[in-house]
């Protein structure tokens, strides 16, 4: 059953318990419970932010509306849970940037290297309706709306035997990248050889010489023990890719205006919290990696890397939408 099919039930204050376990009804009946699918653990900053949102929503609606977050892929893998949002089986899911790009190529603008100079700059953009409002609504034909974005941190390069300062230092180095052609091209422009590979294979691939290193944020680097096989972490900060929170568009459109306002305001607090929480966890992960023998370098020629990837960035800005967004981001600097 789609949410659109039972929004009239909500309006009529008749309780329903088929699709959302807690039921849907007026304030005097059972509360509306938004199920949110999440593919990471309960310790992840995004989970904590979603919990914060659920608590705020419940408090401000006197329990009429709340949310339940299901971590650890309890409702399925991310692609499956996003499809569940599309069909109205669940209310919301966190979605990887690649999924949104497959629906609307314009989302690729946020997957480009060196789009942002810092996480603080990313924070100013990703939930700014003047910049992203139209883009976030553009996937309504896919039955979803993007409510906002979390940060997934800044990705940097790490090697098994030395630091990286310029693109020349990556010459011939085989670096694991995410499984997309754009990321393979990105690493080529950065001077290395991009090898698309699942994350679970990276440790052994570096250990056996199939790879010379990888690229990711400090949390992944430390938690997956990749520091043990590639201890030289250079802050290239070449990618700052968001994770999106999507919601069934019929459900969203059917909400009363005052509930939409509360939902938007509580999510804004949650997104801000997540940016700060991710930064704190990244700092903690760096400290743990250093204890494990990791070495970190800020001595990176960012201007050289930015210049190296510019042809790739220019080739991806193919229409007025992406060009305008890119120009607005540039104007913020």
C-alpha beads as a LAMMPS data file, in Angstrom:
LAMMPS data file: protein, C-alpha beads

333 atoms
332 bonds

1 atom types
1 bond types

-500.0 500.0 xlo xhi
-500.0 500.0 ylo yhi
-500.0 500.0 zlo zhi

Masses

1 110.0

Atoms # bond

1 1 1 0.000 0.000 0.000
2 1 1 1.392 3.414 -0.880
3 1 1 1.335 6.292 1.570
4 1 1 -0.704 8.262 -0.946
5 1 1 -3.444 5.678 -0.657
6 1 1 -3.838 6.130 3.067
7 1 1 -3.243 9.851 3.491
8 1 1 -6.982 10.272 3.259
9 1 1 -7.198 7.940 6.225
10 1 1 -4.893 10.233 8.154
11 1 1 -7.077 13.190 7.263
12 1 1 -10.106 11.292 8.462
13 1 1 -8.403 10.488 11.790
14 1 1 -8.854 6.728 11.325
15 1 1 -6.064 4.630 12.811
16 1 1 -4.127 2.353 10.502
17 1 1 -1.517 -0.232 11.389
18 1 1 -0.743 -2.075 8.150
19 1 1 2.220 -0.265 6.624
20 1 1 3.533 1.670 9.626
21 1 1 3.488 -0.676 12.609
22 1 1 2.500 1.937 15.173
23 1 1 -0.429 3.049 13.026
24 1 1 -1.577 6.334 11.580
25 1 1 -4.274 8.470 13.036
26 1 1 -5.243 11.723 14.692
27 1 1 -3.608 12.948 17.886
28 1 1 -6.105 11.037 19.979
29 1 1 -5.304 7.772 18.181
30 1 1 -2.013 5.943 17.668
31 1 1 0.895 8.157 16.578
32 1 1 2.283 8.386 13.066
33 1 1 5.633 6.585 13.103
34 1 1 8.026 7.252 10.227
35 1 1 10.262 4.233 9.642
36 1 1 13.795 5.279 8.622
37 1 1 16.209 2.773 7.079
38 1 1 19.910 3.163 7.819
39 1 1 22.783 0.956 6.666
40 1 1 25.380 1.788 9.331
41 1 1 25.719 1.046 13.055
42 1 1 24.203 2.778 16.075
43 1 1 27.546 4.481 16.773
44 1 1 27.565 6.311 13.429
45 1 1 27.033 10.110 13.574
46 1 1 24.169 9.864 11.102
47 1 1 22.306 7.383 13.301
48 1 1 22.724 9.676 16.298
49 1 1 21.409 12.603 14.243
50 1 1 18.366 10.644 13.086
51 1 1 17.629 9.652 16.683
52 1 1 17.856 13.306 17.649
53 1 1 15.381 14.163 14.881
54 1 1 12.951 11.473 16.076
55 1 1 13.035 12.790 19.635
56 1 1 12.548 16.385 18.536
57 1 1 9.663 15.507 16.243
58 1 1 7.926 13.555 19.007
59 1 1 8.381 16.333 21.566
60 1 1 7.140 19.130 19.321
61 1 1 4.071 17.216 18.096
62 1 1 3.145 15.954 21.582
63 1 1 3.718 12.403 20.419
64 1 1 1.409 12.629 17.413
65 1 1 4.371 12.111 15.070
66 1 1 7.645 10.358 15.692
67 1 1 10.220 8.228 13.871
68 1 1 11.947 4.898 14.371
69 1 1 15.423 4.372 12.971
70 1 1 16.459 0.893 11.829
71 1 1 20.293 0.630 11.646
72 1 1 22.582 -2.146 10.398
73 1 1 20.560 -2.790 7.221
74 1 1 17.759 -4.307 9.307
75 1 1 15.279 -3.313 6.607
76 1 1 17.603 -4.317 3.773
77 1 1 20.538 -2.981 1.788
78 1 1 20.446 0.684 0.868
79 1 1 19.292 0.222 -2.715
80 1 1 16.431 -1.966 -1.487
81 1 1 15.347 0.431 1.241
82 1 1 15.321 3.382 -1.133
83 1 1 13.035 1.357 -3.388
84 1 1 10.853 0.726 -0.326
85 1 1 10.592 4.487 0.128
86 1 1 9.585 4.826 -3.508
87 1 1 6.766 2.326 -3.121
88 1 1 5.661 3.744 0.216
89 1 1 6.549 0.658 2.242
90 1 1 8.636 2.815 4.585
91 1 1 8.821 6.568 5.035
92 1 1 12.509 7.426 4.728
93 1 1 15.976 6.074 4.000
94 1 1 19.508 7.371 3.912
95 1 1 20.691 7.194 0.293
96 1 1 24.181 7.198 -1.168
97 1 1 25.060 9.930 -3.628
98 1 1 25.416 7.404 -6.461
99 1 1 21.755 6.356 -6.134
100 1 1 20.510 9.908 -6.583
101 1 1 22.865 10.455 -9.509
102 1 1 21.349 7.415 -11.256
103 1 1 17.923 9.076 -11.083
104 1 1 19.033 12.564 -12.030
105 1 1 22.556 13.086 -13.445
106 1 1 22.506 16.652 -12.109
107 1 1 23.280 15.243 -8.643
108 1 1 26.735 14.409 -10.033
109 1 1 27.794 17.979 -9.300
110 1 1 28.137 17.050 -5.609
111 1 1 30.295 14.039 -6.458
112 1 1 33.002 16.079 -8.166
113 1 1 36.532 16.360 -6.767
114 1 1 37.549 19.581 -5.047
115 1 1 34.036 21.000 -5.163
116 1 1 34.503 22.239 -1.598
117 1 1 37.507 23.692 0.160
118 1 1 36.364 22.451 3.555
119 1 1 33.657 20.554 5.415
120 1 1 32.467 23.925 6.760
121 1 1 31.925 25.095 3.188
122 1 1 30.074 21.879 2.361
123 1 1 27.820 22.462 5.375
124 1 1 26.836 25.911 4.086
125 1 1 25.785 24.457 0.733
126 1 1 24.170 21.047 1.153
127 1 1 21.107 22.202 3.085
128 1 1 20.818 25.691 1.596
129 1 1 17.459 25.778 -0.245
130 1 1 18.600 28.648 -2.464
131 1 1 21.272 26.361 -3.899
132 1 1 19.804 22.852 -3.655
133 1 1 16.038 23.370 -3.331
134 1 1 15.103 22.688 -6.934
135 1 1 17.564 19.815 -7.258
136 1 1 16.221 18.085 -4.137
137 1 1 12.668 18.289 -5.513
138 1 1 13.695 17.119 -8.977
139 1 1 13.387 13.409 -8.151
140 1 1 9.686 13.606 -7.257
141 1 1 8.986 11.679 -10.466
142 1 1 10.857 8.838 -8.731
143 1 1 8.338 9.088 -5.849
144 1 1 10.821 10.639 -3.418
145 1 1 11.914 14.016 -2.173
146 1 1 15.347 14.772 -0.718
147 1 1 14.899 16.257 2.746
148 1 1 18.538 17.182 3.186
149 1 1 22.112 15.945 3.353
150 1 1 24.597 14.559 5.831
151 1 1 28.331 14.797 5.418
152 1 1 30.395 11.660 4.935
153 1 1 33.587 13.550 5.691
154 1 1 36.524 14.339 3.449
155 1 1 38.289 11.557 1.569
156 1 1 42.074 11.585 1.359
157 1 1 44.775 9.327 -0.082
158 1 1 46.859 6.870 1.926
159 1 1 49.820 4.788 0.748
160 1 1 51.800 1.939 2.210
161 1 1 55.259 3.478 1.855
162 1 1 55.197 7.297 1.615
163 1 1 53.242 10.548 1.770
164 1 1 51.723 12.330 -1.216
165 1 1 52.289 16.034 -1.825
166 1 1 51.687 16.570 -5.574
167 1 1 50.056 14.612 -8.415
168 1 1 53.530 13.455 -9.449
169 1 1 53.772 11.514 -6.180
170 1 1 50.865 9.314 -7.284
171 1 1 52.419 8.329 -10.614
172 1 1 51.948 4.602 -11.130
173 1 1 50.354 4.117 -7.700
174 1 1 47.324 1.795 -7.748
175 1 1 44.681 3.343 -5.522
176 1 1 41.326 1.831 -4.598
177 1 1 38.424 4.108 -5.536
178 1 1 34.656 3.787 -5.338
179 1 1 33.045 1.718 -8.048
180 1 1 32.227 4.411 -10.584
181 1 1 33.842 5.538 -13.810
182 1 1 33.999 9.117 -12.544
183 1 1 36.143 8.058 -9.591
184 1 1 38.463 6.042 -11.821
185 1 1 38.868 9.114 -14.046
186 1 1 39.400 11.308 -10.985
187 1 1 42.324 9.231 -9.770
188 1 1 43.855 9.256 -13.253
189 1 1 43.749 13.052 -13.268
190 1 1 45.213 13.111 -9.760
191 1 1 48.204 11.191 -11.127
192 1 1 47.458 7.657 -9.970
193 1 1 45.739 4.544 -11.262
194 1 1 42.199 4.149 -9.940
195 1 1 41.140 0.572 -9.186
196 1 1 37.406 0.182 -8.518
197 1 1 36.929 -2.392 -5.779
198 1 1 34.574 -3.333 -2.970
199 1 1 35.605 -1.953 0.419
200 1 1 35.864 -5.387 1.985
201 1 1 38.704 -6.370 -0.359
202 1 1 40.943 -3.348 0.197
203 1 1 42.967 -4.498 3.225
204 1 1 44.102 -7.730 1.597
205 1 1 44.662 -6.057 -1.780
206 1 1 47.081 -3.545 -0.235
207 1 1 48.709 -6.245 1.865
208 1 1 49.392 -8.428 -1.190
209 1 1 50.464 -5.612 -3.507
210 1 1 47.387 -5.609 -5.737
211 1 1 46.914 -2.046 -4.491
212 1 1 49.407 0.539 -3.302
213 1 1 46.854 2.395 -1.207
214 1 1 43.348 3.717 -0.894
215 1 1 41.351 6.880 -0.324
216 1 1 38.729 7.455 2.330
217 1 1 37.905 9.374 5.496
218 1 1 39.679 8.813 8.793
219 1 1 36.809 6.786 10.272
220 1 1 36.877 4.120 7.557
221 1 1 40.677 4.191 7.464
222 1 1 40.893 3.424 11.178
223 1 1 37.859 1.198 11.745
224 1 1 38.706 -1.145 8.841
225 1 1 42.335 -1.339 10.025
226 1 1 43.681 -0.146 6.668
227 1 1 46.179 1.907 8.666
228 1 1 48.004 -1.375 9.317
229 1 1 48.853 -1.868 5.640
230 1 1 48.947 1.760 4.412
231 1 1 50.205 3.918 7.287
232 1 1 50.924 7.117 5.301
233 1 1 47.770 9.268 5.221
234 1 1 48.002 12.503 3.195
235 1 1 45.244 15.087 3.514
236 1 1 44.419 15.527 -0.169
237 1 1 40.729 16.077 0.793
238 1 1 39.793 15.494 -2.828
239 1 1 36.193 14.359 -2.259
240 1 1 33.443 15.469 0.119
241 1 1 30.444 13.439 -0.983
242 1 1 27.132 13.727 0.879
243 1 1 24.634 11.119 1.980
244 1 1 21.021 12.089 1.363
245 1 1 17.884 11.551 3.441
246 1 1 14.968 10.750 1.133
247 1 1 11.265 10.529 1.943
248 1 1 8.241 9.208 0.091
249 1 1 6.933 12.246 -1.788
250 1 1 3.231 11.421 -1.393
251 1 1 3.639 11.094 2.351
252 1 1 5.542 14.358 2.532
253 1 1 3.067 16.270 0.379
254 1 1 0.163 14.936 2.445
255 1 1 1.503 16.202 5.764
256 1 1 -0.176 19.229 7.371
257 1 1 1.801 22.434 6.849
258 1 1 2.603 22.814 10.551
259 1 1 4.023 19.277 10.657
260 1 1 6.107 19.977 7.556
261 1 1 7.531 23.038 9.306
262 1 1 8.391 21.072 12.454
263 1 1 9.902 18.249 10.380
264 1 1 12.065 20.714 8.434
265 1 1 13.235 22.544 11.550
266 1 1 14.075 19.371 13.479
267 1 1 15.937 17.930 10.504
268 1 1 17.948 21.144 10.185
269 1 1 19.103 20.675 13.787
270 1 1 19.924 17.030 13.091
271 1 1 21.953 17.805 9.964
272 1 1 23.951 20.464 11.827
273 1 1 24.557 18.057 14.700
274 1 1 25.782 15.341 12.321
275 1 1 28.385 17.609 10.722
276 1 1 29.833 18.376 14.164
277 1 1 29.565 14.767 15.347
278 1 1 31.296 13.464 12.233
279 1 1 34.178 15.895 12.759
280 1 1 34.553 14.722 16.357
281 1 1 34.498 11.056 15.337
282 1 1 37.028 11.707 12.560
283 1 1 39.390 13.306 15.080
284 1 1 38.951 10.335 17.399
285 1 1 39.600 7.936 14.511
286 1 1 42.798 9.783 13.610
287 1 1 44.035 9.464 17.193
288 1 1 43.291 5.734 17.163
289 1 1 45.049 5.338 13.805
290 1 1 48.110 7.144 15.146
291 1 1 48.233 4.712 18.066
292 1 1 48.203 1.907 15.477
293 1 1 51.210 3.397 13.671
294 1 1 49.484 5.752 11.230
295 1 1 51.242 8.907 10.107
296 1 1 49.356 11.977 8.870
297 1 1 50.530 14.797 6.621
298 1 1 48.969 18.181 5.844
299 1 1 51.821 18.994 3.456
300 1 1 49.717 18.657 0.291
301 1 1 49.733 20.987 -2.723
302 1 1 45.967 21.417 -2.973
303 1 1 46.250 23.941 -5.804
304 1 1 48.151 21.423 -7.919
305 1 1 45.545 18.715 -7.360
306 1 1 42.672 21.124 -8.004
307 1 1 44.267 22.167 -11.287
308 1 1 44.862 18.539 -12.253
309 1 1 41.201 17.542 -11.905
310 1 1 39.751 20.701 -13.487
311 1 1 39.362 19.106 -16.953
312 1 1 37.284 16.335 -15.371
313 1 1 35.149 18.834 -13.440
314 1 1 34.562 20.914 -16.582
315 1 1 33.544 17.817 -18.528
316 1 1 30.891 16.953 -15.923
317 1 1 29.292 20.402 -15.804
318 1 1 27.177 19.716 -18.852
319 1 1 24.031 21.807 -18.397
320 1 1 22.675 24.991 -16.854
321 1 1 21.589 23.276 -13.632
322 1 1 25.003 21.894 -12.705
323 1 1 26.812 24.991 -13.934
324 1 1 24.566 27.261 -11.870
325 1 1 25.022 25.193 -8.712
326 1 1 28.780 25.124 -9.238
327 1 1 28.840 28.890 -9.778
328 1 1 26.856 29.491 -6.579
329 1 1 29.326 27.377 -4.631
330 1 1 32.229 29.274 -6.158
331 1 1 30.537 32.551 -5.200
332 1 1 30.431 31.505 -1.544
333 1 1 34.223 31.318 -1.365

Bonds

1 1 1 2
2 1 2 3
3 1 3 4
4 1 4 5
5 1 5 6
6 1 6 7
7 1 7 8
8 1 8 9
9 1 9 10
10 1 10 11
11 1 11 12
12 1 12 13
13 1 13 14
14 1 14 15
15 1 15 16
16 1 16 17
17 1 17 18
18 1 18 19
19 1 19 20
20 1 20 21
21 1 21 22
22 1 22 23
23 1 23 24
24 1 24 25
25 1 25 26
26 1 26 27
27 1 27 28
28 1 28 29
29 1 29 30
30 1 30 31
31 1 31 32
32 1 32 33
33 1 33 34
34 1 34 35
35 1 35 36
36 1 36 37
37 1 37 38
38 1 38 39
39 1 39 40
40 1 40 41
41 1 41 42
42 1 42 43
43 1 43 44
44 1 44 45
45 1 45 46
46 1 46 47
47 1 47 48
48 1 48 49
49 1 49 50
50 1 50 51
51 1 51 52
52 1 52 53
53 1 53 54
54 1 54 55
55 1 55 56
56 1 56 57
57 1 57 58
58 1 58 59
59 1 59 60
60 1 60 61
61 1 61 62
62 1 62 63
63 1 63 64
64 1 64 65
65 1 65 66
66 1 66 67
67 1 67 68
68 1 68 69
69 1 69 70
70 1 70 71
71 1 71 72
72 1 72 73
73 1 73 74
74 1 74 75
75 1 75 76
76 1 76 77
77 1 77 78
78 1 78 79
79 1 79 80
80 1 80 81
81 1 81 82
82 1 82 83
83 1 83 84
84 1 84 85
85 1 85 86
86 1 86 87
87 1 87 88
88 1 88 89
89 1 89 90
90 1 90 91
91 1 91 92
92 1 92 93
93 1 93 94
94 1 94 95
95 1 95 96
96 1 96 97
97 1 97 98
98 1 98 99
99 1 99 100
100 1 100 101
101 1 101 102
102 1 102 103
103 1 103 104
104 1 104 105
105 1 105 106
106 1 106 107
107 1 107 108
108 1 108 109
109 1 109 110
110 1 110 111
111 1 111 112
112 1 112 113
113 1 113 114
114 1 114 115
115 1 115 116
116 1 116 117
117 1 117 118
118 1 118 119
119 1 119 120
120 1 120 121
121 1 121 122
122 1 122 123
123 1 123 124
124 1 124 125
125 1 125 126
126 1 126 127
127 1 127 128
128 1 128 129
129 1 129 130
130 1 130 131
131 1 131 132
132 1 132 133
133 1 133 134
134 1 134 135
135 1 135 136
136 1 136 137
137 1 137 138
138 1 138 139
139 1 139 140
140 1 140 141
141 1 141 142
142 1 142 143
143 1 143 144
144 1 144 145
145 1 145 146
146 1 146 147
147 1 147 148
148 1 148 149
149 1 149 150
150 1 150 151
151 1 151 152
152 1 152 153
153 1 153 154
154 1 154 155
155 1 155 156
156 1 156 157
157 1 157 158
158 1 158 159
159 1 159 160
160 1 160 161
161 1 161 162
162 1 162 163
163 1 163 164
164 1 164 165
165 1 165 166
166 1 166 167
167 1 167 168
168 1 168 169
169 1 169 170
170 1 170 171
171 1 171 172
172 1 172 173
173 1 173 174
174 1 174 175
175 1 175 176
176 1 176 177
177 1 177 178
178 1 178 179
179 1 179 180
180 1 180 181
181 1 181 182
182 1 182 183
183 1 183 184
184 1 184 185
185 1 185 186
186 1 186 187
187 1 187 188
188 1 188 189
189 1 189 190
190 1 190 191
191 1 191 192
192 1 192 193
193 1 193 194
194 1 194 195
195 1 195 196
196 1 196 197
197 1 197 198
198 1 198 199
199 1 199 200
200 1 200 201
201 1 201 202
202 1 202 203
203 1 203 204
204 1 204 205
205 1 205 206
206 1 206 207
207 1 207 208
208 1 208 209
209 1 209 210
210 1 210 211
211 1 211 212
212 1 212 213
213 1 213 214
214 1 214 215
215 1 215 216
216 1 216 217
217 1 217 218
218 1 218 219
219 1 219 220
220 1 220 221
221 1 221 222
222 1 222 223
223 1 223 224
224 1 224 225
225 1 225 226
226 1 226 227
227 1 227 228
228 1 228 229
229 1 229 230
230 1 230 231
231 1 231 232
232 1 232 233
233 1 233 234
234 1 234 235
235 1 235 236
236 1 236 237
237 1 237 238
238 1 238 239
239 1 239 240
240 1 240 241
241 1 241 242
242 1 242 243
243 1 243 244
244 1 244 245
245 1 245 246
246 1 246 247
247 1 247 248
248 1 248 249
249 1 249 250
250 1 250 251
251 1 251 252
252 1 252 253
253 1 253 254
254 1 254 255
255 1 255 256
256 1 256 257
257 1 257 258
258 1 258 259
259 1 259 260
260 1 260 261
261 1 261 262
262 1 262 263
263 1 263 264
264 1 264 265
265 1 265 266
266 1 266 267
267 1 267 268
268 1 268 269
269 1 269 270
270 1 270 271
271 1 271 272
272 1 272 273
273 1 273 274
274 1 274 275
275 1 275 276
276 1 276 277
277 1 277 278
278 1 278 279
279 1 279 280
280 1 280 281
281 1 281 282
282 1 282 283
283 1 283 284
284 1 284 285
285 1 285 286
286 1 286 287
287 1 287 288
288 1 288 289
289 1 289 290
290 1 290 291
291 1 291 292
292 1 292 293
293 1 293 294
294 1 294 295
295 1 295 296
296 1 296 297
297 1 297 298
298 1 298 299
299 1 299 300
300 1 300 301
301 1 301 302
302 1 302 303
303 1 303 304
304 1 304 305
305 1 305 306
306 1 306 307
307 1 307 308
308 1 308 309
309 1 309 310
310 1 310 311
311 1 311 312
312 1 312 313
313 1 313 314
314 1 314 315
315 1 315 316
316 1 316 317
317 1 317 318
318 1 318 319
319 1 319 320
320 1 320 321
321 1 321 322
322 1 322 323
323 1 323 324
324 1 324 325
325 1 325 326
326 1 326 327
327 1 327 328
328 1 328 329
329 1 329 330
330 1 330 331
331 1 331 332
332 1 332 333
